[in-house]
Amino acid sequence: MKEFIVAGCQFTIKPMDVKANIEKALVFLEKAVKEHEADLVVFPETITTGFTPLPKATQEETIESLWEAVSDVPGPITEPIQEAAAKLGVHVVWPTYRRGPSKDIVYNSCMVIDDNGNIVGDIYDKTHPFPTERKEGGGWTTAGDKPVVVETKFAKIGLTICYDGDFPDLATTETLMGAEVIVRPSALLRTYDIWQFVNQARAYDNHVYYVAINSVGVDGSGNSFFGSSMIIDPTGWKLAQARGNDEIISAKLDPDPIKYVSHGTKSPMIFDHIEDRNVGVYKDWILKEGKCPFEPAKRIPYKKKSS
């Protein structure tokens, strides 16, 4: 990894207005480069439409309207950002719904666009859609089935989206795949406390940088997002914090971040959570399906692909 500056852009979207949201993203992208000198810019989850599609009479109509609003990738939902990335010489993590192979399939995706305007590595499709988002729960998203780490010229970047961040195993898998930075574009509606401690835990669990960029403002269903985007270093220290309005945050990432246990101390860090895992203890358990010991208000079905 090389030293570089990462920025996160949170702004209020116009529900289902892809053109207007891309135009606004272009303004924020240019500001992130010119005012923050960003090498990598990350946007929130589903930035082209907002998280919740405008309500329709049936699930099928909702999915089809979302499928029609977006495009395949590369395509109209990425091309303006690709052109701007090349012009500005910046990398972008671009999160958007995208079309699947038929009108009944929509993916909640994100991808890395490099400073030549190319989509590099694999496109990541959210592997843990939120229960009400996933198709089996009456929602609109078809789950992805693989973790993605993208190699860039300054870092290896692991891709996750919102609810994915609640699952420690995914972050650890991407760390074992080589990720030095994990991004978490989000449209999170739970408490700020949950948002903060999960972000810090995932960074500290795996000793990776964690860039969690959250939505702000109201989407098509009336949900109001609280922003508070943040950048966490591999010791769990918060490097940057946004407020609850349209804003850009940034931080310079040090390629040698875990020599000391915390910022402001010279106490040496002598542990590595990834190396120190005693995998024999849980090797027979970690890949088993299960349920927590308590019962939620409702269980929503989930179609998973078996390995």
LOVEXKE-373729 format. One record per residue: residue in one letter; chain; x, y, z of N, C-alpha, C in turn. Coordinates in steps of 0.05 Angstrom, whole numbers, plus 5000, padded with zeros to 4 digits. Each point is the difference from the previous one (the first is absolute). Layout:
// residues N
   code   unit   n_east   n_north   n_up   ca_east   ca_north   ca_up   c_east   c_north   c_up
      A      A        X         Y      Z         X          Y       Z        X         Y      Z
...
//
This chain:
// residues 307
   code   unit   n_east   n_north   n_up   ca_east   ca_north   ca_up   c_east   c_north   c_up
      M      A     5017      4976   5000      4983       5024    5000     5017      5025   5000
      K      A     4991      5021   4986      5014       5025    4999     4983      5021   5015
      E      A     5013      5021   5010      4984       5022    5012     4982      5013   4980
      F      A     4975      5004   5007      4981       5013    4982     4978      5013   5016
      I      A     4985      5017   4987      4977       5014    5013     4974      4988   4990
      V      A     4983      4992   5019      4973       4990    4993     4980      5021   5009
      A      A     4979      5004   4984      4979       5018    5007     4973      4986   4998
      G      A     4981      5008   5016      4973       4990    4998     4980      5023   4996
      C      A     4982      4996   4981      4980       5021    4993     4972      4991   5008
      Q      A     4987      5014   5018      4972       4994    5007     4983      5024   4992
      F      A     4978      4994   4985      4982       5022    4993     4972      4990   4996
      T      A     4981      5017   5003      4972       4994    4996     4993      4994   4971
      I      A     4988      4977   4995      4993       4993    4972     4972      5008   4993
      K      A     4994      5000   4974      4973       5002    4991     4990      4972   4994
      P      A     4979      4991   5014      4992       4972    4997     4995      4992   4971
      M      A     5013      4979   4991      4996       4988    4973     5007      5019   4977
      D      A     5014      5022   5006      5008       5019    4978     5029      4995   4994
      V      A     5006      4980   4984      5027       4992    4995     5017      5022   4988
      K      A     4989      5015   4981      5015       5021    4987     5008      5022   5020
      A      A     4981      5009   5016      5006       5021    5020     5020      4991   5020
      N      A     4998      4975   5009      5019       4990    5021     5028      4997   4989
      I      A     5003      4991   4975      5026       4998    4988     5012      5028   4996
      E      A     4984      5019   4992      5010       5028    4996     5010      5011   5027
      K      A     4985      4995   5021      5009       5009    5027     5025      4986   5009
      A      A     5002      4974   4994      5024       4985    5007     5024      5011   4986
      L      A     4997      5008   4975      5022       5012    4985     5011      5025   5013
      V      A     4982      5017   5011      5008       5024    5014     5016      4993   5025
      F      A     4990      4980   5015      5013       4992    5024     5027      4987   4994
      L      A     5001      4984   4979      5025       4987    4992     5021      5021   4994
      E      A     4993      5020   4985      5020       5021    4993     5009      5015   5025
      K      A     4981      5006   5019      5008       5013    5025     5018      4983   5017
      A      A     4995      4974   5000      5017       4982    5016     5029      5000   4990
      V      A     5003      5001   4973      5026       5001    4989     5014      5027   5004
      K      A     4985      5021   4995      5013       5027    5000     5003      5010   5029
      E      A     4981      4995   5017      5002       5011    5028     5013      4981   5019
      H      A     4998      4974   4995      5012       4980    5019     5024      4985   4988
      E      A     5005      5005   4975      5022       4986    4986     4997      4970   5002
      A      A     4976      4991   4997      4994       4971    5003     5011      4984   4977
      D      A     5011      4976   5007      5008       4980    4981     4978      4979   4995
      L      A     4983      4996   5021      4978       4982    4999     4976      5013   5012
      V      A     4977      4999   4986      4975       5013    5009     4979      4978   5002
      V      A     4986      4999   5023      4980       4980    5005     4973      5014   5004
      F      A     4979      4989   4987      4973       5011    5002     4983      4980   5017
      P      A     4976      5009   5010      4983       4982    5015     4986      4980   4982
      E      A     4988      4980   5013      4985       4979    4987     4978      5011   4982
      T      A     4997      4987   4977      4978       5006    4981     4997      5030   4994
      I      A     5022      5013   4995      5001       5029    4997     4984      5010   4976
      T      A     4996      4983   4980      4986       5009    4976     4970      5002   5003
      T      A     4988      4986   5019      4971       4999    5003     4990      5005   5028
      G      A     5017      4996   5020      4992       4998    5028     4994      4971   5006
      F      A     5000      4993   5026      4999       4972    5007     4973      4987   4995
      T      A     4978      5013   5008      4973       4989    4997     4987      5010   4975
      P      A     4993      4983   4982      4986       5010    4976     4973      5012   5007
      L      A     4990      5017   4982      4973       5012    5005     4980      4977   5001
      P      A     4981      5002   5018      4981       4978    5004     4983      4994   4975
      K      A     4996      4975   4995      4983       4990    4978     4979      4981   5011
      A      A     4982      4993   4983      4978       4983    5009     5009      4971   5007
      T      A     5019      4990   4985      5009       4973    5004     5030      4998   5001
      Q      A     5010      4979   5011      5029       4995    5001     5011      5000   4971
      E      A     4986      4986   4983      5010       4998    4972     5002      5027   4986
      E      A     4981      5018   5005      5001       5026    4988     5023      5017   5012
      T      A     5004      4996   5026      5023       5014    5013     5026      4992   4987
      I      A     5004      4974   4998      5025       4990    4989     5004      5010   4971
      E      A     4978      4998   4984      5002       5007    4972     5005      5030   4997
      S      A     4988      5017   5016      5004       5029    4998     5029      5007   5008
      L      A     5011      4986   5019      5028       5005    5008     5019      4990   4978
      W      A     4993      4977   4988      5016       4989    4978     5001      5020   4976
      E      A     4977      5012   4995      4998       5019    4978     5015      5026   5006
      A      A     5000      5008   5025      5013       5025    5008     5030      5000   4997
      V      A     5012      4976   5005      5029       4998    4999     5009      4988   4974
      S      A     5023      4987   4999      5010       4988    4975     5019      4978   5008
      D      A     5010      4986   4980      5021       4981    5004     5026      5017   5005
      V      A     5021      4986   5007      5026       5013    5006     5022      4987   4983
      P      A     5016      5015   4985      4999       5030    4998     4976      5008   4983
      G      A     4991      5024   5005      4976       5011    4986     4995      5028   5010
      P      A     4976      5010   4995      4993       5028    5007     5003      5006   5030
      I      A     4997      4979   5017      5003       5006    5029     5029      5002   5009
      T      A     5019      4993   4982      5028       5002    5008     5016      5019   4981
      E      A     4992      5003   4976      5017       5013    4980     5008      5029   5007
      P      A     4981      5017   5010      5009       5027    5007     5021      5000   5023
      I      A     4997      4981   5018      5020       4999    5022     5026      4989   4990
      Q      A     4999      4981   4981      5025       4990    4988     5015      5022   4986
      E      A     4985      5016   4985      5012       5023    4985     5013      5020   5019
      A      A     4985      5006   5022      5011       5020    5019     5024      4989   5015
      A      A     5000      4974   5007      5023       4988    5014     5025      5002   4983
      A      A     4997      4995   4974      5023       5003    4982     5009      5029   4997
      K      A     4981      5018   4998      5007       5028    4997     5014      5011   5025
      L      A     4990      4992   5024      5010       5010    5025     5024      4983   5010
      G      A     5005      4977   4989      5022       4983    5009     4995      4989   5027
      V      A     4976      4989   5005      4992       4990    5027     4987      4973   4998
      H      A     5003      4984   5021      4985       4975    5002     4973      5005   5015
      V      A     4980      4985   4993      4973       5004    5011     4988      4973   5008
      V      A     4989      4998   5024      4982       4977    5006     4972      5010   4995
      W      A     4987      4987   4981      4974       5010    4990     4979      4979   5006
      P      A     4981      5005   5019      4979       4982    5007     4974      5006   4986
      T      A     4987      4980   4989      4975       5005    4986     4985      4973   4997
      Y      A     4974      5002   4998      4985       4976    4990     5008      4997   4971
      R      A     5000      4975   4991      5005       4995    4971     4983      4977   4991
      R      A     4996      5000   4974      4983       4979    4988     5012      4973   5001
      G      A     4983      4980   5006      5008       4972    4996     4993      4991   4972
      P      A     5003      4975   4994      4995       4990    4973     4971      5000   4991
      S      A     4981      5002   5018      4972       5002    4993     4987      5021   5018
      K      A     4975      5008   4993      4987       5022    5014     4991      4993   5028
      D      A     5004      4975   5009      4993       4993    5027     5024      4999   5018
      I      A     5024      5009   4990      5025       4998    5015     5013      5028   5001
      V      A     5003      5010   5024      5015       5025    5004     5021      4995   5022
      Y      A     5024      5009   4995      5022       4997    5020     5006      5027   5013
      N      A     5006      4999   5025      5010       5023    5015     5031      4998   5000
      S      A     5013      5017   4984      5027       4995    4993     5018      5024   5007
      C      A     5026      4995   5000      5020       5021    4999     5024      4990   4985
      M      A     5016      5019   4991      5023       4994    4982     5021      5021   5004
      V      A     5024      4993   4991      5023       5019    5001     5005      5009   4971
      I      A     4999      5026   4996      5007       5013    4975     5028      5013   5004
      D      A     5019      4994   4982      5027       5010    5004     5004      5027   4987
      D      A     5024      5011   5002      5006       5027    4991     5003      5001   4969
      N      A     4996      4978   4987      4997       5000    4971     4971      4997   4991
      G      A     4982      4999   5019      4972       4998    4994     4990      4971   4996
      N      A     5017      4981   5006      4993       4972    4996     4988      4987   5026
      I      A     4981      4983   4997      4991       4984    5023     5020      4977   5003
      V      A     5013      4999   5023      5021       4981    5004     4991      4978   5020
      G      A     5010      4976   4996      4992       4978    5017     4971      4992   4996
      D      A     4990      4984   5018      4972       4991    4998     4981      5020   5012
      I      A     4976      5001   4989      4979       5015    5012     4990      4985   5024
      Y      A     4995      5014   5023      4990       4987    5024     4970      5003   5002
      D      A     4986      4978   5004      4971       5000    5005     4996      4994   5029
      K      A     4985      5017   5014      4995       4997    5028     4993      4971   5008
      T      A     5016      4988   5017      4995       4972    5006     4981      4997   5024
      H      A     4995      5021   5015      4981       4999    5022     4980      5023   4998
      P      A     4981      4998   4981      4979       5020    4998     4985      5001   5027
      F      A     4991      5024   5008      4985       5003    5024     4974      4984   4997
      P      A     4989      4988   5022      4977       4982    4997     4977      5011   4983
      T      A     4992      5026   5004      4978       5011    4984     5008      5007   4972
      E      A     5026      5001   4995      5010       5006    4973     5001      4975   4982
      R      A     5006      4978   5012      5005       4976    4984     4974      4990   4988
      K      A     5002      4988   4977      4977       4992    4984     4982      4981   5015
      E      A     5012      4981   5015      4983       4980    5014     4983      5013   5022
      G      A     5008      5024   5009      4985       5013    5021     4980      5020   4990
      G      A     4995      4999   4974      4981       5019    4987     5014      5024   4989
      G      A     5027      5000   5001      5015       5023    4990     5008      4997   4971
      W      A     5023      5010   4992      5007       5004    4972     5028      4990   4993
      T      A     5017      4994   5019      5028       4995    4995     5005      4970   4999
      T      A     5014      4991   4980      5011       4973    4998     5028      4999   5012
      A      A     5005      4982   5019      5026       5000    5014     5023      4991   4982
      G      A     5023      5013   5004      5024       4990    4988     5011      4976   5015
      D      A     5021      4988   4988      5010       4975    5012     5030      4998   5003
      K      A     5014      5023   4998      5029       4998    5003     5012      5026   5011
      P      A     5021      4998   5017      5014       5023    5009     5018      5011   4978
      V      A     5006      5026   5001      5016       5012    4979     5021      5018   5013
      V      A     5025      4997   4992      5022       5017    5007     5013      5010   4974
      V      A     5003      5026   4997      5010       5011    4975     5028      5012   5005
      E      A     5019      4993   4983      5027       5011    5003     5002      5026   4984
      T      A     5008      5022   5013      5005       5025    4987     5030      5007   5004
      K      A     5008      5023   4989      5028       5006    5001     5009      5010   5028
      F      A     4981      5006   5018      5008       5008    5026     4990      4982   5023
      A      A     4981      4982   4995      4991       4982    5021     4982      4978   4988
      K      A     4998      4979   5015      4980       4979    4994     4975      5007   5015
      I      A     4978      5002   4986      4975       5010    5011     4979      4979   5001
      G      A     4989      4994   5024      4978       4981    5003     4974      5015   4998
      L      A     4981      4988   4986      4974       5013    4996     4978      4986   5016
      T      A     4986      5017   5016      4976       4990    5014     4979      5022   4998
      I      A     4975      4994   5007      4979       5020    4998     4982      4997   5025
      C      A     4998      5021   5016      4981       5004    5022     4997      4975   5018
      Y      A     4978      4985   4997      4994       4978    5018     5023      4979   5000
      D      A     5015      4999   4978      5024       4982    5000     5018      5005   5023
      G      A     5001      5026   5009      5019       5007    5022     4993      4987   5026
      D      A     4975      4990   5003      4993       4987    5025     5011      4972   5003
      F      A     5013      4990   4979      5009       4972    4999     5031      4999   5001
      P      A     5011      4995   5024      5030       5000    5002     5014      4981   4981
      D      A     4987      4977   4993      5013       4981    4983     5006      5011   4973
      L      A     4983      5017   4989      5004       5011    4974     5025      5019   5000
      A      A     5002      5017   5020      5023       5017    5002     5026      4984   5003
      T      A     4999      4979   5016      5024       4984    5004     5007      4985   4975
      T      A     4980      4990   4985      5005       4987    4975     5014      5019   4981
      E      A     4991      5024   4998      5013       5019    4981     5028      5008   5010
      T      A     5003      5001   5026      5027       5005    5011     5019      4977   4992
      L      A     4990      4975   5003      5017       4977    4992     5005      5000   4970
      M      A     4982      5012   4985      5005       5003    4971     5019      5022   4993
      G      A     5009      5015   5020      5020       5020    4996     4991      5029   5003
      A      A     4975      5004   5008      4990       5028    5002     5016      5015   5022
      E      A     5008      5024   4993      5013       5019    5019     4980      5022   5008
      V      A     4981      5005   4983      4978       5019    5004     4974      4986   4994
      I      A     4981      5002   5018      4973       4990    4993     4981      5024   5000
      V      A     4984      5002   4979      4981       5021    4998     4972      4989   5006
      R      A     4983      5018   5011      4973       4992    5008     4980      5022   4992
      P      A     4995      5003   4974      4978       5019    4992     4974      4991   5012
      S      A     4985      5018   5012      4977       4992    5017     4976      5019   4996
      A      A     4977      4988   5007      4976       5016    5005     4988      4989   5026
      L      A     5013      5006   5022      4994       4988    5025     4981      5016   5016
      L      A     4980      4987   5011      4978       5013    5015     4998      4992   5029
      R      A     5020      4985   5010      4999       4994    5028     5013      5022   5016
      T      A     5009      4995   5024      5010       5022    5017     5028      5007   4992
      Y      A     5008      5025   5007      5027       5009    4996     5019      4982   5015
      D      A     4993      4992   5025      5018       4983    5016     5007      4974   4986
      I      A     4979      4987   4989      5005       4975    4985     5019      5006   4976
      W      A     4994      5021   4985      5016       5008    4977     5029      5003   5009
      Q      A     5005      5014   5021      5028       5006    5009     5014      4975   5009
      F      A     4988      4985   5019      5015       4978    5011     5004      4977   4980
      V      A     4982      4996   4982      5004       4979    4979     5023      5008   4982
      N      A     5001      5025   4991      5021       5009    4983     5027      4998   5014
      Q      A     5001      5008   5025      5026       4998    5015     5007      4971   5005
      A      A     4981      4984   5006      5006       4972    5005     5011      4986   4975
      R      A     4988      5005   4977      5010       4987    4975     5028      5008   4994
      A      A     5006      5026   5004      5027       5009    4996     5020      4987   5019
      Y      A     4992      5000   5026      5018       4990    5021     5002      4969   4999
      D      A     4978      4987   4994      5000       4970    4997     5022      4991   4981
      N      A     5003      5015   4978      5016       4990    4978     5024      5017   4994
      H      A     5004      5022   5016      5022       5018    4995     5001      5010   4971
      V      A     4977      5011   4992      4998       5012    4973     4988      5028   5003
      Y      A     5005      5017   4980      4985       5025    4999     4971      4994   4992
      Y      A     4982      5015   5012      4971       4995    4995     4987      5027   4993
      V      A     4990      5001   4975      4989       5025    4990     4970      4996   4997
      A      A     4984      5011   5019      4972       4995    5002     4985      5027   4993
      I      A     4988      5000   4976      4987       5025    4991     4970      4996   4998
      N      A     4986      5015   5016      4971       4995    5004     4983      5021   4985
      S      A     4976      4992   4993      4981       5018    4988     4991      5022   5019
      V      A     4990      5022   4989      4989       5022    5016     4975      5010   4986
      G      A     4981      5010   5015      4975       5011    4988     4979      4979   4997
      V      A     4979      5006   4985      4976       4984    4998     4999      4986   4973
      D      A     4993      4974   5000      4997       4985    4975     4971      4997   4993
      G      A     4994      4984   4979      4974       4999    4989     4978      4989   5018
      S      A     5008      4985   5021      4980       4989    5018     4996      5017   5024
      G      A     5014      5023   5002      4999       5017    5023     5020      4994   5022
      N      A     5017      4980   4995      5022       4994    5019     5019      5024   5001
      S      A     5008      5007   5024      5019       5022    5004     5027      4989   5011
      F      A     5021      5004   4984      5026       4989    5007     5017      5021   5014
      F      A     5017      4990   5019      5014       5019    5018     5028      5006   4992
      G      A     5010      4990   4977      5027       5006    4992     5021      4989   5019
      S      A     5016      5018   5012      5021       4992    5019     5020      4981   4988
      S      A     5006      5004   4975      5021       4984    4987     5026      5002   5016
      M      A     5016      4979   4999      5025       5000    5016     5021      4983   4987
      I      A     5025      5007   5007      5024       4985    4991     5015      4991   5024
      I      A     5004      4973   5003      5012       4988    5023     5027      4988   4993
      D      A     5020      5002   5017      5026       4988    4994     5002      4972   5012
      P      A     5021      4985   4993      5002       4972    5009     5003      4995   5030
      T      A     5003      5022   5016      5000       4996    5029     4973      5007   5011
      G      A     4980      5006   4983      4973       5007    5009     4997      5030   5005
      W      A     5020      5016   4993      4999       5028    5006     4985      5015   4977
      K      A     4983      5018   5008      4984       5015    4980     5017      5023   4989
      L      A     5004      5000   4974      5016       5020    4986     4983      5023   4990
      A      A     4975      4995   4993      4982       5021    4990     4972      4993   5006
      Q      A     4983      5021   5003      4972       4997    5007     4983      5022   4987
      A      A     4980      4991   4985      4981       5020    4988     4977      5006   5019
      R      A     4985      5021   4993      4977       5007    5016     4975      4989   4985
      G      A     4977      5012   5004      4975       4989    4989     4990      5015   4977
      N      A     5018      5012   4984      4991       5016    4977     5018      4993   4976
      D      A     4996      5014   4978      5017       4996    4976     5029      5008   5008
      E      A     5018      4981   4996      5027       5005    5010     5020      4981   4988
      I      A     5025      5009   4999      5023       4983    4991     5019      4998   5024
      I      A     5009      4976   5005      5021       4995    5020     5024      4987   4986
      S      A     5023      5002   5012      5024       4988    4988     5021      4994   5022
      A      A     5018      4982   4993      5022       4994    5018     5023      4989   4983
      K      A     5024      5005   5010      5024       4988    4987     5006      4973   5014
      L      A     5003      4980   4984      5004       4973    5011     5030      4993   5000
      D      A     5010      4993   5023      5028       4993    5004     5005      4971   4993
      P      A     5020      4993   4984      5005       4972    4992     5012      4983   5022
      D      A     5007      5012   5023      5012       4985    5022     4985      5007   5026
      P      A     4975      4990   5003      4982       5011    5020     4998      4986   5027
      I      A     5013      4977   5004      4996       4986    5025     5026      4995   5016
      K      A     5018      5019   4999      5024       4998    5016     4994      5005   5030
      Y      A     4980      5017   5005      4993       5008    5027     4970      4994   5005
      V      A     4994      4995   5026      4973       4991    5007     4978      5021   4996
      S      A     5008      5025   5000      4981       5022    4996     5014      5025   4991
      H      A     4985      5019   4992      5011       5026    4993     5009      5015   5025
      G      A     5023      5013   4998      5010       5016    5022     5016      4985   5020
      T      A     5005      4974   4995      5017       4984    5018     5022      4987   4984
      K      A     5022      4994   5014      5021       4984    4988     5001      4972   5011
      S      A     4979      4992   5013      4998       4972    5010     4998      4982   4976
      P      A     5018      4980   4997      5000       4984    4976     4976      4981   4998
      M      A     4991      4997   4976      4979       4980    4994     5014      4974   4993
      I      A     4994      4979   5016      5015       4974    4997     4980      4977   4993
      F      A     4977      5007   4989      4981       4979    4993     4989      5006   4972
      D      A     4989      4979   4988      4988       5001    4973     4975      4981   5002
      H      A     4977      5012   5000      4975       4984    5003     4997      4978   4978
      I      A     5010      5006   4977      4997       4980    4978     5019      4976   5004
      E      A     5025      5006   5006      5019       4979    5005     4994      4985   5026
      D      A     4990      5014   5020      4996       4987    5026     4974      4984   5003
      R      A     4984      4999   4978      4976       4983    5002     5008      4971   5004
      N      A     4987      4987   5019      5004       4972    5005     4978      4985   4985
      V      A     5003      4997   4974      4979       4991    4983     4990      4971   5006
      G      A     5018      4984   5013      4991       4974    5008     4977      4999   5019
      V      A     4997      5022   5015      4979       5001    5020     4972      5001   4987
      Y      A     4998      5014   4977      4974       5004    4988     4997      4990   4972
      K      A     5020      4985   4990      5000       4991    4972     4976      4983   4994
      D      A     4989      4985   5019      4977       4983    4995     4973      5014   5003
      W      A     5001      5026   5008      4976       5014    5006     4994      5024   4982
      I      A     5020      5014   4992      4997       5026    4988     4984      5000   4974
      L      A     5000      4977   4985      4986       4999    4975     4973      4985   5002
      K      A     4991      4996   5024      4974       4987    5004     4977      5021   5001
      E      A     4978      4993   4987      4976       5016    5003     4990      4999   5029
      G      A     4987      5021   5008      4990       5000    5027     4981      5024   5005
      K      A     4992      5003   5025      4983       5022    5009     5011      5009   5027
      C      A     4995      5026   5006      5008       5009    5026     4981      4988   5021
      P      A     5007      5001   5026      4983       4987    5020     4974      5014   5006
      F      A     4996      5024   4989      4976       5015    5006     4984      5004   4975
      E      A     4975      5006   5003      4982       5001    4977     4994      5029   4992
      P      A     5005      5008   4975      4992       5027    4991     4970      5002   4997
      A      A     4990      5024   4995      4972       5004    4997     4989      4984   4976
      K      A     5017      4997   4979      4991       4985    4976     5025      4990   4987
      R      A     4998      4976   4989      5022       4988    4984     4992      5002   4971
      I      A     5019      5012   4984      4995       5004    4972     5017      4981   4984
      P      A     4989      4985   4981      5015       4980    4985     5023      5012   4984
      Y      A     5020      4983   4994      5024       5009    4987     5010      4977   4982
      K      A     5001      5004   4975      5010       4980    4981     5030      5003   4997
      K      A     5014      4980   5010      5029       5001    4999     5010      4978   4982
      K      A     5022      5006   4986      5013       4979    4984     5020      4985   5017
      S      A     4998      4974   4999      5018       4983    5016     5027      4999   4986
      S      A     5021      4997   5015      5027       4999    4989     5005      4973   4986
//
